[in-house]
Amino acid sequence: MTERTSSATRLISLVKRQARFACILLILFVLLGGIIVASFIPLSQTGFRVSNIGMKEYAETYCSEYRKLVEDNMPILDEALVEGRSQSGSHNLTFYWQPPDSINCVISRTHGAAIIFNQTGTNILQISVVEFQESIEYYFWPGMPKSTTNLPIVRILKGFYDLDSPVINNNALLYVDPGAILRYTGDGRAFRIAENGAIIVFGSIIERDRLTLKGSNNKEDWSGLQARFDALSVLLWDCKGILNETSLKKLENTYKPTLLIERIGGRVKSGAYKNNPSLFRDDFEDLRDVGASNETLQKVLDDFYDMQKESTPTWYEELWVFLKQRTTEITVGLFVTIVGAVIVKIIENKYLKPRRSSRAKKDKTTPR
């Protein structure tokens, strides 16, 4: 009878030890699962989001490019003024003659980013970058309702809009479509949101010399190259009262082809067109519209076709690219796993081993 009791005791002890081991394994699997879950976090929230450094570089490039464009074209800008055909000239370009000396950049962790240009009188350019937890719209209109499901929707479609007076919205959801660019020359905010009104921006809002807000926090939309595109676009807008349409088009065609070729080359190299041929079509049509030569267009097409003919990468090449994109998430996951394993080991040494030792001593003193 005693032997049967002792065998049963050892069996129960073995089961308990195995159960503890299984519990430890379960904890480790849960922690490792964190890595897998982290790896599926949308890249738009991590690897594709513009960094603080990238945002600062955008602001610096934008200001320097705008200044360079004005200085390169000063004779053209002042030609009509010198000849007495117009009262407008380069002196109307306030962003050039009164450049900002303080720039505040805001990056939303969820949606959008913005740059605020300020005049403080210090004459020393200072650039700051802050991150914002909510969508960028709540940074500028913090009183907006959190839920907009019951609001009637007013869409602002893709296109260019010049506003000289603010848009007041009290009871609707303004939905600014991708590709909608709204330029405002009045005072204060371009959109005055009050009561139950709200706004969601997927395009861009530009308040003259004061603000550039985009419904994207993607690093390509806030790159140095995009800053050059944006500076050219804003200068062309600022020159509407200085140059006629023919001169504006000529100015655009002088600079934009180079920018487009650089953009297309970068996207071919990064593989951005592989799963998005419509993006290439749009870029190619833009390049053709600004008067690129047939030789240039043919070379761009050849590069695109060569990219399409490239062999499909092997599974381990795709895995390597995936791991490089997920460096931050994997590092965090491994750190959490290691810390969790250490905690489990501490718990085992502090609580489980003493219990096993006391039970072993008790078994030795128990008469058989």
Buried (B, 14 or more C-beta within 10 A) or exposed (E): EEEEEEEEBEEEBEEBEEEBEEEBEEBBEEBBEBBEEBBEEEEEEBBBBBEEEBBBBBBBBBBBBBBEBBEEBBEBBBBBBEEEEBEBBBEBBEBBEEBBBBBBBBBBBBBBBBBBBEBEEEEEEEBBBEBBEBBBBBBBBEEBBEEBEEBEEBEBEEEEBEBEEBBEBEEBBBBBBEEBBBBBBEEEBBBEBEEBBBBBBBBBBBBBBBBBBBBBBBBBBBBBBBBBBBBBBBBBBBBEEBBEEEBBBEBBEBBBBEBBBEBBEEBBEEEBBBEEEEEBEEBBEBBBEBBBEEEBEEBBEEBBEEBEEEEEEEEEEEEEEEEEBBEEBBEBBBEBBEEBBEEBEEEBEEEBEEEBEEEEEEEEEEEE
